[in-house]
Amino acid sequence: MTLLSGMWKLNLKDVAKGAVTAVVAAALMSVFAIVSQPNFDLFTVDWASIANAAVNAAFAAFVGYLGKNLLTDERGKVFGRL
């Protein structure tokens, strides 16, 4: 059983897992943004908008993961109750 950080606390493992989550979210969002464009063509893709979507997804995933870990206790329950 893995020991989780306490409520209102983060450890280095939480930050590392948050970074991995952010990278995976950015990669998935990039693929989705590329293939969901109308008349999909890899050579005419708007890379700036895809990079913007990837950065936004990475930031949201990182902050969301850290926020979830801040609000859960050692047993993984939100606010120690749910």
Stockholm file with secondary structure:
# STOCKHOLM 1.0

chainA/1-82         MTLLSGMWKLNLKDVAKGAVTAVVAAALMSVFAIVSQPNFDLFTVDWASIANAAVNAAFAAFVGYLGKNLLTDERGKVFGRL
#=GR chainA/1-82 SS CCCCCCTTCCCHHHHHHHHHHHHHHHHHHHHHHHHTSTTCCGGGCCHHHHHHHHHHHHHHHHHHHHHHHHSBCTTSCBTTTC
#=GC SS_cons        CCCCCCTTCCCHHHHHHHHHHHHHHHHHHHHHHHHTSTTCCGGGCCHHHHHHHHHHHHHHHHHHHHHHHHSBCTTSCBTTTC
//
